[in-house]
Amino acid sequence: MMKRLLYKAFVFSIPIIAIVLFFEYYIRTRPSVYRSKRDNLIENADSVRILIMGNSHSTYGLNPNLFSEYAYNLAFEAQSIYFDKALIDKYLSILPNLKYLILEIDYGNLCQKRSENRDFFYKYYFDISYKGEHFVKEYLLQSVFVHSFKETWSLYWIDNKNGKVNPADAKGWTARSTHREDDVVGYDKNRIVAARFNESFKSFTGNEEELLLVEQAIETLKARGVNPVLITCPIYKSLRSLLDKDVTQKVAEEGRFLAEKFDIQYLNFFSDDSFEAADYFDSDHLNDSGAAKLTLKVDSLIENR
């Protein structure tokens, strides 16, 4: 009787196992921006003169193809200072001609410690672990423990409808070419976004671990003859006006302090109103036309120092 029950259970589980294995294979072979940025950086390491680090503001706001020297964008969405520093430590030695490193500092990466749902990708693609985490179950089943099975199915459905995502180009660039008007100027949407950020600001004192990591990164770069450039990207006024001003001012103060302490550049575009609504994808991310405007400004400033 028991053998029969086990046999039936096994037969019943076969299609379930097959489905899970299918989606596991799919999610592991799906094009990844982390993989493409890693591989393209390594392949073009000798050419890189400018390296861009930071979170989504730099990911979408600085186009490496528009700099006057060979630039590479190694910024990722929600990238924390912890992983900025870890990536610098990992790849600095293979970039013999690196001249500038542009590092984003803003209310996002200085006030938000980490993005836990992305930590696995740094371990999987870069062999960089967040404070020793091993991600055993995530390595075993990415389709369940990295992405929920619902999210995995959603990605599969979207990819088959629209085509798989395009990884970053040869210089790490991923553009957002559209403009979502209501996300840029709409009060209700920006009030929700601002409330989420302002909640994360409550623990910010200005003496965070992240600031120490920035200082360590600057010291490492200067010791290798690389010029660190700190940047804060522009935010549209519809969101900017709703953010905690004490915190955004503190971020600017920290940028100025670091620039003076280490004799480096701090380029603060946070309140730059030369960027119009049409330059934004949403209220805190530039689209490709806005990125072109910002990139050319940054390029002229670092070259004319």
N, C-alpha and C positions, 0 to 999 in steps of 0.2 A: 504493500500500500504506500509506504513512504517513498520507495523508489519511483512509483508511478507519479506521485505528487511532485517529486523533484524533477522528473522528466518533463512533466507538463509545465512546471515553472520555467525550466530551461528553454523549452520550445517557445513559450510565451515571451520570454525575455529577448529572444534572438532579434526580432524586428526593432525592439527598443535599443539594444546594443548597436545594431547596424545604423540606426538614425543618429545616435550619439557619436559613433565613429565617423560618420559622414560629415557631420557638422564640426567635429574636432579637426578633421583634415582640412575642411574649408577654412576655418578660422586661423589655422596655423599657416596656410599658404596664401591667405588673403594679402594683397599688397599693403605694406606698412610704411608709414612716413618715417617711423623710427629706423627701420631697416635701411630705407633708401638714403636717409640723411647720414647714417653711419657709414654705409658703403661708399657713397660719393665723397664724403670727407676724406676717407682713407685713400681713395683712388686719386684725389686731387691735392693731397696734403702738401706737396712741394710748391704748389702754386698759390696757396692761401696767404694773403697779406692782411686781410681784415676778417676777423671772426666775430659773428653776432651771437650773443647769448641772451637768455631771458625767457619771459613767458609769452602768452599769446599776443601781447601788444607788439613785441619785437618780431614774433613769428610772422605776423601779417603786416606789420608796419614798416619793415626795413627790407627792401628788395636788393639782394646782393648783386643782381645783374646791372644795377645802375650806379654802382660805385666806380670811381675812376681807377681803382686798383682791384685786383682779384679778391672778391669777398665771398664768404660762405656763411649761410644762416643755419646755426645749430640751436636755435630757440624752439621751444615746444609749448603747446597749450598747457597752462597751469604749471609750468616748470618752476620748481622752488629754487631758492638760492642754494640749498643743499646740493641739488643735482647740477646747478651751474658750476659750483665749485668742484664737484666730483668729475664732471666732464672736462673741465679745464685741466685738472690734475692728470686725467687719463690721456688726453690727446696733445697736450702742449709739446711734449717731446718729439712728436712726429711732424710738427709744423715748423720747419727750420727757417722759413721766411716770413713768419707772422710778425706784423708791425703794429697793428692795433687790435685790441679786443674791446668790443662794445658790449657793455653789460647793463641790462635794464634793471633799474630799482624803482619800485612804485608801491602804491598802497596794496597791490595784490601780493607780490612776493615778499614784502617786508612784514606784512601783517598776517598772512596765511601761511601756516607752518608747512603744509604738505597737501598733496592731492592723492589720498591713499589708493584710489582706484587706478592711478597711473604708475604707482611705484613699481609694479611688476615689470612694466615695459623696460625700465632702466636695467633691471636685473637680467631680463631675457635677451635684450638686444645689445646691452653695453657691459654686462657683467658688473654692474654697480648696484650694490644692495643698500637699501635704506636702513642704516644702523644695524646691520647684521641679519636682517630678515632673510629667510630661506625660500619662502613661497613654495613649499612642497606640494600642496594640493593644487596650486595654480599651474605648476609645471605638469602635473598629472592630467588635468582637464581644464584647458583654457576656455572651452566653450561653456563651461558651467561656473567655474570659480573666478575667472578673470572677467568674462562677460557673463551675465546671467543667460540662461538658455533662451529666455524671451528676447534679450538684446541680440544674441547670436542669430536667432531666426529673423529678427528685424533687419540686421545687416545683410543677411543672405537675400531677403526679399528685395531690399532697396538696391543691392548690387545687381540683381538679375533684372530689375526694372530699369535702372539708370546706367548700368555699367559699373564695374568695380572702381573704387577710388583711385585717383592718380596719385602716386607717391610724389615726393618733392622732386624738383628738377635737379640738374647737375650741380647747382650751387645751393641746394637746400631751400629753394623758394617754393612756397605754396601760397597762391594768390586767392583773395576773395574779391571777385570782380563786381559783385552786386551791391545794391544799396537798399536797405530795408527802412523805408521812411518812418514808419511808426516806431520801430526799434530805436531809431536815432532821436527823434524829436518828441515822441509820445510821452506824456507826463506819467500816465498810469504804469506803463512798462518800466520806465526809468525809476519810478518810486519803488517798485518791487526790487529792481536790481540794486539800488542804493541801500535799501533796508538790509539786504543780505550782506553787502560789504560792510556797512556800518556796524552790524552785529559782530563781524570778525575783528573790527577795530578795537573793541572794548578792552582787550587784553594788551594792546600795543602800548609799550612804555618808552620805546626808543633805546632800550638796552637789550635787544633781542639777540638770540643766537645767530640770526640771519645777518645782522650787522657785523658780527665778528667774522663770519664766513666771507663777507664781502671784503673786509680788511685783509684777511688771509689770502684771498684770491688776488687782490691788488699787489700784495707783497710778493707773491709767487711770480706774477707777470713781470713786475719791475725787475726782479732778480734775473729774469731771462731776457731782459732788454725789450720787452713788449710794452707798448703804451696802453694802459687801461683808459677807457672812455665810459663814464657813467651817463646813462640817458634815462629820462622819464618821458614817455610818449604822450601825445596829446589825447585829451578826453573831451568829447563834445559838451558844450555848456549845459545841455539839458540834464545830463547825469552829474556833471561836475558840481553844479549848484546844490545838489542833494546829498553830496558826500560830506562826511564829518570833516569840517575845515581844520580843526585842531590836528587831526591825523595827517591830512594831505600837506599841511604846512610843516609838520614834523618831518615828513619824508623829504621835503625840499631842503629843510635845515640839515638833515643828515647828509644829503647829497653835497651840499655846499661845504659841510665840515670835512667830508672825506676828500673832496677836491683840494681843499686848502692843506689838509694834513699830509697828503701824498703828492701834492703838486701835479694833479691830473685834471682833465676836463670833466665838467658835469654839464650836460646839455639838458635843460629842463624845458620841455615843450608842453607841459601839463595844461597850462592855461593859454596856449597859443591860438588865438581866434582867427589866425589866417587860414586855419583849416575849417572849411565850411561843411554844412550838413552833407552835401553831396560827396565829400571826401571819406565818409564813414560807411562801413558795413552795418554796424550798430553803434550805439552811443559811446562805447569804449574800444572799438576796433576800427582801424582804417581799412578801406577797401584798396584795390590796387592803384587807383588814381591818387588817393591820399598817401599811400605808401611811396609812390613816386615823388610826391612833393616833399615828404619827410626825408626820404633817402638823399635827395639832392641837397637839402639843407645840411644834413649831418655830414655828408661828404665834403661840402665846401668848408665847413667849420673845422673838421679834423685835419684837412689838408692845409688849411691856412693858419694853423695854430702858431 
